[in-house]
């Protein structure tokens, strides 16, 4: 039985609010890690770590086989018990990820293009298994509108375990600190995700794996897997190419800029776990008009918020990068381009949340065209920088600019146009008249406040403000409707 449209919007708003809290918590855990990695482990070690993570996370994405989004559709359509559907997904992912991790451990060269690594670094593939299984568990919980589990696992436990472990390893085993802290963080997130999964769905009693059924699941998931891989690849291809064409130092600086710039991107993922189940339920009921309204509404929310955060981080960019370490200030140009790219990409990324269900192959071809364009522009930009001997910081900026161009300027939204002028004025004053510490402590909140004031009064209509209300249109959870 489908939910009324206002309850769908309320569900999206509730999920977005919950995961926005996760965005704030993740920021609180990620920022200290970048500071520790940049200041104490060093920019070169961070660069080697970043290059290895590109391959590790790519393989993890492949092992999930698109089920992070596809499991919602299968739970909606498969007549079997939900726990049996989840058991199939977990088993398939476990088998693939174990094989992939073993191969990458035996042949570690793709992780380390510079050829520099130690035995501890070779253990990074262990994180593939934990990360892939966590994605499946959290996606299944999101189908039941349990977004709090994602916040606990990905935004609270994972970043803080990584940060605290990185600090501990500085005194115990500094050569292994970055690699082992990453592995421990992924394992901790998996344990935190499995507990509510078992409590919600229980054990798969009476379930038995079947090779033909798992093979069919893999084939059905392939288009989604391709789309997920390409979407992820557009955010990691630049690091991989920089790793092949430049030094580990340049990769380290770029990685730090990318980690800061990815914070606005987390706002998109704030809605993704709840948007998938809402879309699949409306697809099952043939209500495509509701899907269009939901995608449009969520897209506007995300663009408005991303633009404000991007302004707040880009204007005092030198201070933000300098906080990680003096040698990272050269990445300010790359940071600015990357922040702009996240805003530009917002509409296309949110639209894909529906396209992966209604036009999988066409969406995949469009995604492949995008990443091919990005690859060409990135390599061309780096070659141009090397020809004129401009240095690594210009190579990083060229890679970021290529991403911006590939994602396209057509997605800049009304919220950005309405809010940018006064927010830019406040930001310029902060960087012109305040010292670096005050830029961050006073200037950044002032930019956000000014932008928020304008977008609330000039950009948001009544339907947009649903995001900030707790009780709209009844319960977001169908299971609660009878209790109202």
Secondary structure, 3 states (H helix, E strand, C coil): CCCCHHHHHHHHHHHHHHHHHHHHHHHHHHHHHHHHHHHHHCHHHHHHHHHHHHHHHHHHHHHHCCHHHHHHHHHHHCCCCHHHHHHHHHHHHHHHHHHHHHHHHHCHHHHCCCCCCCCCHHHHHHHHHHHHHHHHHHHHHHHCCCCHHHHHHHHHHHHHHHHHHHHHHHHHCHHHHHHHHHHHHHHHHHHHHHHHHHHHHCCCCCCCCCHHHHHHHHHHHHHHHHHHHHHHHHHHHHHHHHHHHCCHHHHHHHHHHHHHHHHHHHHHHHHHHHHHHHHHHHHHCCCHHHHHHHHHHHHHHHHHHHHHHHHHHHHCHHHHHHHHCHHHHHHHHHHHHHHHHHHHHHHHHHHHHHHHHHCHHHHHHHHHHHHHHHHHHHHHHHHHHHHCCCCHHHHHHHHHHHHHHHHCCCCCCHHHHHHHHHHHHHHHHHHHHCCHHHHHHHHHHHHHHHHHHHHHHHHCCCCHHHHHCCCCCCCCCHHHHHHC
